[in-house]
Amino acid sequence: MALNKACLQNNEAIGLFTTGRLEDAVTKWRDALAIIRKAADSSQAPPDCLPDTLVASRIEGLHDERHIISMFDKVFALADTATKQDENFLAAIVLYNIGIAYSLQRKECSAASRVLNLYRLSLQILRDSDLLWQSHTTLLLMALYNNLAHMAFCVHETAYAVYALEELTLLLMDESVKANLTSHEEDFEFFYRNTLVLASRVGIATSPAA
């Protein structure tokens, strides 16, 4: 039941976020993280639920022509039920969503270091939980790599931006990934275009066209 509440908190935060109440949204997401942390220490088994109910909700206003690579401007909602195995996945999503909110609050690059750390932590949770190559995490993983590259350039961490681009490119070149994202073709094309643009700007041969 605790994780169900965390999922609801996440979705309520998105409602606040889409109406411009960013600080309230971040508070809700922080509450969700606290619930997840508490659930991780509990031996009580929550009810069953499939973890592949991920949906995206478009947030406008995160594109800026001054930046090399555009941010992925979506946050992630979940079903209001979850299983014990979803703790790490849910935590990674909430951290990513908070990062997007901070980007809007602080006009992107002025909050880059903080946001970059949130994305890195989200990615680390996926990695430590062996969730990197599971189909239901693919869209979140691509969003993380895309936005990590964007933020890394903001703080002049070019090598890390290139690393994120390379990882995103590997996903884009994987036919099974493309098959899993048939309902997210627009998002797939967004990531594809960003890797092409970034590869041309930094002069590396790691784009999907290479």
Secondary structure, 3 states (H helix, E strand, C coil): CHHHHHHHHHHHHHHHHHCCCHHHHHHHHHHHHHHHHHHHCCCCCCCCCCCCCCEEEECCCCCCCCCCCCCCCEEEECCCCCCHHHHHHHHHHHHHHHHHHHHHHCCHHHHHHHHHHHHHHHHHHHHHCCCCCCHHHHHHHHHHHHHHHHHHHHCCCHHHHHHHHHHHHHHHHCHHHHHHCHHHHHHHHHHHHHHHHHHHHHCCCCCCCC
